[in-house]
Amino acid sequence: MEMTTKSGSAEKVRAGTVVVGAFADGTLTAAAQAIDKASKRRLSTVLKRGDLAARRRALSLLPDKDVVKKLFDELAPRYVARPGGYVRITKLGPRQGDGAEMVKMELVEE
């Protein structure tokens, strides 16, 4: 069992912030651990539904209303016919200083 000093809510906020950063401009560079936690979010399923309940679910996962609006209005229509593989994750190597594995996450263009 892994011991951690962070609470579950702190991890949710951090992962939500990573997702917001990725979807705000289409690309994000972050530590691999943060990307891994963020990629486990089931936003793709929520986005495909697109109803009011889905928007509310996305708002509960992400802290930024403007990004949720962009997700549903601009990004969701682009990926509605795509069966999966919305995000490309590229390894960049260790970060200088603390050695954390860095990755670049970007939205896949058709």
N, C-alpha and C positions, 0 to 999 in steps of 0.2 A: 504494500500500500504506500502510495507516494504522499509524503507530508508536504504541505504547502502553507505559506503564511498568508496567502491571499484568500479572501472569501470568494464564494461562488459569484456573488453580485459584482465584485470587482473584475473578475474574469469576463463576465458578460459585457460589462461596460467597455473593457479594453477590446474585446473581439468585435463589438458593435462599432467602435471607433475605427478599427482597421477596415471593416467593410465599408463604412462611410467614406473613408479615404480612397478606397479602390473605386467606388462607384461615382465619386464626385468628379474625377477627371479621367477615368478609364484605366489608370495604371497606378501602381503603388509598390514601393520598395520597403520591406519590413523584415523583422526577424522571422525565421521559419516557424517558430513556435506560435507566434501571433497569427500568422497566415493559416496555419493548420487549424487553430481553434476557430478562426473566422470562416474557413471554407466548410466547416461542418454545419453551418447554418443552412437551413432549408429554404432559402429565399427564392430559389428558382421555382419551386412548387407554388409558393405563395404568389409570385409574379405571374405565373401562367394562369392562375385563377382570375385575378384582376378584379374581383368584386370588392364591396365595401369591407367585408370581414377580412379579406386578404390585406387590404390597405391598413386596417387596424392592427393586424398581426405584424406587419412590417414595421409599423410605428412602435410597437412594443419591443421589437428587436433592435431597431436602429434609433439613435438619439437625435437625428437631424431630419426635420420635416421636409426641407427642400430636396434632400437626397431621395427621400421616399417618393416625392412627387416626380422627380426626374426618372426614377426607376420605373414607375408605372406608366408615365406619359411618353418617355423617349426610348428606354432600353427594352422594356418588356415586349413591345411590338416587334422589335428586331429579332428576338429569340423565341417567339411563340411557336414557330414551326420546327425549331431545332430540338432534337431529342435529348441533347445533353452536351457537355463539354463547353460551357459558357466562359470558363476562366482558364487562362494559360498561366502556369506557375513555372518560372525559370530559376534554377539555382544560380546564385552569384558568388558563392564561396563565403569564407568566414569574414566577419566584420573586424576591422582593425581596432584594437583596443581590448575588447572583451572576448573575441573569438566566436560570437554568436553567428550561427549559420544564417546568411541573408538570402532572401528570395525576392523575385519581382513578380507581382501578380498583375495581369492585365486581362481585360475583356477581349474575347476572341471576336474578330470581325469576320463577316461572311465573305 
